[in-house]
Amino acid sequence: MNRTFLILAVTIMAACSNAGRSNAAPQAATSVFTAETELPLPAIPDSLRQPAQRATYILAHFWDALDFTDTATTHIEPFMERNFVNFVNLYPHAIPDSLPSITASFLQRATADTPTRLFVYSLIDKYLSEPESPVFSDDAYITFLSEWTKLKLDPYELEEPRYRLAAALKNRPGTRAADFVYRTASGSSSTLHKTMAPALLMVLYDPDCDHCMEVITSLRHDADLNSLISDGRLEVLAVYVESDPALWQSTASTMPENWTVGTDLTGILDKELYDIPTMPGLYLLSADKTVLLRQPTLESLRSALPSLK
């Protein structure tokens, strides 16, 4: 979106007086918005010179031109979607401590009307929880869910966001991954935390899952990944998490020979030890099993591999 790039340009511009004056006053808000309308940017005070301060100011005033009681506008889904994406695109650039209150302010205004509330909730899920989203962010997703669960809504409306928040908080980057017991095809058992490796790529999979096998095939042929394994810098642990021992036994030998392949003995899915919205579950872990990446795309995983060399 053109406005997305404009927002970022305003945020990171040099903090000099000329740059400050380059933020022209926003256009007068119109009473009628269309699907293509992008909300006018607020004029940033010249006194705010740091990029994070400027991004925070834009976020705090991003929705000022919209009257949320005007449901004829808030029910224009493409309009709300376009501007929501522009809004959350700035979250990584703002002062972190400011984000809960900014998020709470937006949600309080955007959730008074039921159809708008339901649509905003779907946007939070679509754009912040999906790794393929251009504005995917674990931190922003957790911030939105945390503030959502504080809204004064009927209890049944809070059940799902509370569940999703609890799931999102599991095994976050920077925390130690939950331990579990697995058994290999040879019959030996171990636990995740006892698996010794400078770094570990954990693949939670099901051979009946077509996407799992596509991802595994892609990783099998990844030159950088295989080089790290050969050099002893990385181990791959693939763990079957479903409940058909015969299926696992019949397919374990088809997995990459330089991987450790096991079956879960703890009940990862039943006990919800890991949040796996889509299979396979991918986790890149450090030597002490601290989560480095959670559910990365293959592209982001490959980008991280050079740092392990």
C-alpha positions in Angstrom: 0.0 0.0 0.0 1.3 3.4 -0.9 0.4 4.9 2.4 2.3 2.1 4.3 5.5 3.2 2.7 4.6 6.9 3.3 4.1 6.1 7.0 7.5 4.4 7.3 9.2 7.2 5.5 7.7 9.8 7.9 8.7 7.7 10.8 12.4 7.2 10.0 13.1 10.5 8.4 16.0 12.5 9.9 14.9 14.5 12.9 15.9 18.0 11.8 13.7 21.1 11.6 13.2 20.9 7.9 12.1 17.2 8.2 9.7 18.2 10.9 8.2 20.9 8.7 7.9 18.4 5.9 5.0 16.7 7.8 2.2 18.8 6.2 -1.0 19.1 8.2 -3.4 16.3 7.4 -6.1 16.8 4.9 -9.4 17.7 6.4 -11.3 14.6 7.3 -14.1 13.9 4.9 -17.5 12.7 6.1 -17.6 9.9 3.6 -14.9 7.3 3.2 -14.5 4.7 0.5 -12.9 1.3 0.3 -9.8 2.9 -1.1 -9.5 5.7 1.5 -6.4 5.8 3.7 -6.7 7.9 6.8 -4.6 11.1 6.7 -1.5 11.1 8.8 -1.2 13.4 11.8 1.2 16.3 11.7 4.1 15.3 14.0 5.3 18.0 16.3 8.8 19.2 15.5 9.8 18.5 19.1 9.6 14.7 18.5 12.9 14.0 16.8 13.6 10.3 17.5 12.1 7.8 15.0 10.4 5.8 17.8 8.8 8.9 19.2 7.5 9.9 15.8 6.1 6.4 15.1 4.5 6.4 18.6 2.8 9.8 17.9 1.4 8.6 14.6 0.0 5.4 16.2 -1.6 7.4 19.0 -3.3 9.7 16.6 -3.7 7.3 13.7 -7.5 6.9 14.0 -8.3 10.5 14.9 -10.0 11.2 11.6 -12.4 8.4 11.9 -15.6 8.6 13.9 -16.1 5.0 15.1 -19.8 5.7 15.8 -20.2 6.2 12.0 -21.0 2.5 11.3 -21.6 3.3 7.6 -17.9 3.8 7.4 -16.6 1.1 9.9 -18.7 -1.5 8.0 -16.7 -0.9 4.9 -14.4 -3.9 5.3 -11.8 -3.0 2.7 -11.4 0.5 4.3 -11.0 -1.0 7.8 -8.6 -3.7 6.5 -6.4 -1.2 4.6 -6.0 1.1 7.5 -5.6 -1.6 10.1 -2.6 -3.0 8.1 -1.1 0.5 7.9 -1.7 0.9 11.7 0.0 -2.3 12.8 2.8 -1.9 10.3 4.2 0.8 12.6 4.1 -1.3 15.8 7.7 -2.6 15.5 9.0 1.0 15.2 7.2 2.6 18.2 8.2 2.8 21.8 7.3 -0.7 23.2 5.9 0.6 26.5 3.4 2.7 24.7 1.8 -0.1 22.7 -0.6 -1.5 25.3 -2.3 1.8 25.9 -2.4 2.7 22.2 -3.9 -0.8 21.5 -6.4 -0.5 24.3 -7.5 2.9 23.1 -8.1 1.6 19.5 -10.0 -1.5 20.7 -12.2 0.4 23.0 -13.3 2.6 20.1 -13.4 -0.1 17.5 -15.3 -2.8 19.4 -18.4 -0.8 20.6 -20.3 -1.9 17.4 -20.7 -5.7 17.1 -20.0 -6.1 13.3 -17.0 -3.8 13.5 -15.8 -5.7 16.6 -16.0 -9.1 14.9 -14.3 -7.8 11.8 -11.4 -6.2 13.7 -11.0 -9.5 15.6 -10.7 -11.4 12.3 -8.0 -8.8 11.1 -6.0 -9.4 14.3 -5.9 -13.1 13.6 -5.3 -12.8 9.8 -2.5 -10.3 9.9 -0.7 -10.8 13.3 -0.9 -14.5 13.8 -0.1 -15.9 10.4 3.6 -16.3 9.6 2.9 -15.6 5.9 1.4 -12.2 6.7 3.5 -9.1 5.7 2.9 -7.6 9.2 3.1 -10.9 11.2 4.3 -10.2 14.8 4.1 -12.4 17.8 4.6 -9.4 20.1 1.8 -7.3 18.5 -0.5 -10.3 18.4 0.0 -10.9 22.1 -0.5 -7.2 22.8 -3.8 -7.1 21.0 -5.1 -10.3 22.6 -4.0 -9.1 26.0 -5.8 -5.9 25.7 -8.8 -7.6 24.1 -9.3 -9.9 27.1 -9.6 -6.7 29.3 -12.6 -5.4 27.3 -16.0 -5.4 29.0 -17.6 -8.0 26.8 -19.9 -10.9 27.4 -17.8 -13.8 29.0 -18.5 -16.1 26.0 -16.8 -13.5 23.7 -13.7 -13.6 25.8 -13.3 -17.3 25.9 -11.6 -17.7 22.5 -9.2 -14.7 22.8 -8.2 -15.9 26.3 -7.5 -19.3 24.8 -5.5 -17.8 21.9 -3.6 -15.6 24.3 -2.6 -18.5 26.5 -1.5 -20.5 23.4 0.5 -17.5 22.0 2.4 -17.2 25.3 3.7 -20.8 25.1 7.2 -21.3 24.0 7.8 -17.7 22.9 11.2 -16.7 21.5 13.5 -16.1 24.5 11.8 -18.7 26.7 12.9 -22.3 27.2 10.9 -24.8 25.1 8.6 -27.2 26.9 10.2 -30.6 27.6 8.8 -33.9 26.5 9.8 -37.5 26.1 10.3 -39.2 22.7 11.3 -42.6 21.4 13.4 -43.2 18.3 12.8 -46.1 15.8 15.7 -48.0 17.4 13.7 -48.1 20.7 15.8 -45.6 22.7 14.1 -42.9 24.6 15.2 -39.3 25.5 13.8 -35.9 26.3 14.0 -32.7 24.3 16.1 -31.1 27.0 18.6 -33.9 27.1 19.1 -33.8 23.3 22.6 -32.4 23.0 23.3 -30.0 20.1 24.8 -26.5 19.6 21.4 -25.7 17.9 18.3 -27.8 17.3 15.7 -27.6 14.6 12.6 -29.3 16.0 10.0 -30.5 13.5 6.6 -31.6 15.0 5.0 -33.5 12.2 2.5 -36.1 10.9 3.3 -38.2 7.8 -0.4 -38.0 6.8 -0.1 -34.2 6.5 0.7 -33.2 2.9 2.1 -29.8 4.0 4.4 -31.5 6.5 5.9 -33.7 3.9 6.3 -30.8 1.5 8.2 -28.8 4.2 10.3 -31.9 5.1 11.2 -32.5 1.5 12.3 -28.9 1.1 14.4 -29.1 4.3 15.9 -32.4 3.2 17.4 -30.7 0.1 18.5 -27.5 1.8 22.3 -27.2 1.2 22.9 -24.8 4.2 20.9 -27.0 6.6 22.8 -30.1 5.5 26.1 -28.3 5.8 25.3 -27.3 9.4 24.3 -30.8 10.2 27.5 -32.2 8.7 29.6 -29.7 10.6 28.0 -30.6 13.9 26.5 -27.1 14.3 22.9 -28.2 14.1 20.7 -31.2 14.8 17.3 -31.8 13.4 14.8 -33.6 15.6 11.6 -34.7 13.9 8.9 -35.9 16.3 5.7 -37.6 15.2 2.9 -36.1 17.4 -0.2 -38.0 16.3 -1.5 -41.3 17.7 -1.0 -44.0 15.1 2.2 -46.0 16.1 1.9 -48.2 13.1 1.9 -45.3 10.7 4.9 -43.8 12.3 6.8 -47.1 12.3 6.0 -47.6 8.6 7.2 -44.1 7.6 10.1 -43.3 10.0 12.6 -44.9 7.6 11.6 -42.5 4.8 12.7 -39.5 6.8 16.1 -37.8 6.1 18.9 -40.1 7.3 20.9 -37.2 9.0 17.9 -36.3 11.2 16.9 -37.8 14.6 13.4 -39.2 14.1 11.1 -40.0 17.1 7.6 -40.4 18.3 6.1 -38.4 21.1 5.5 -40.3 24.4 4.3 -37.3 26.4 1.2 -36.2 24.6 2.3 -32.9 23.1 -1.1 -32.3 21.4 -3.3 -33.6 24.1 -1.5 -31.6 26.8 -1.2 -28.6 24.4 2.4 -28.2 25.2 3.0 -26.4 22.0 0.7 -24.2 19.9 0.7 -25.7 16.4 -1.9 -23.8 14.3 -0.6 -25.4 11.2 1.5 -28.5 10.8 4.4 -29.0 10.9 5.4 -27.2 14.0 8.9 -25.7 13.5 11.0 -24.4 16.3 14.7 -23.4 16.1 16.3 -23.8 19.6 19.6 -22.9 21.1 21.9 -25.4 22.9 20.0 -24.9 26.2 16.7 -25.2 24.3 15.8 -21.5 24.4 13.4 -20.7 21.5 15.1 -18.7 18.8 12.4 -19.0 16.2 8.8 -20.2 16.6 6.8 -21.3 13.6 9.1 -19.5 11.1 8.4 -19.6 7.4 11.0 -21.5 5.4 12.3 -18.2 4.1 12.8 -16.8 7.6 14.3 -20.0 8.8 16.8 -20.0 5.9 17.7 -16.4 6.7 18.5 -17.4 10.3 20.7 -20.4 9.4 23.9 -18.4 8.5 24.0 -17.0 12.1 24.5 -20.6 13.3 27.7 -21.1 11.3 
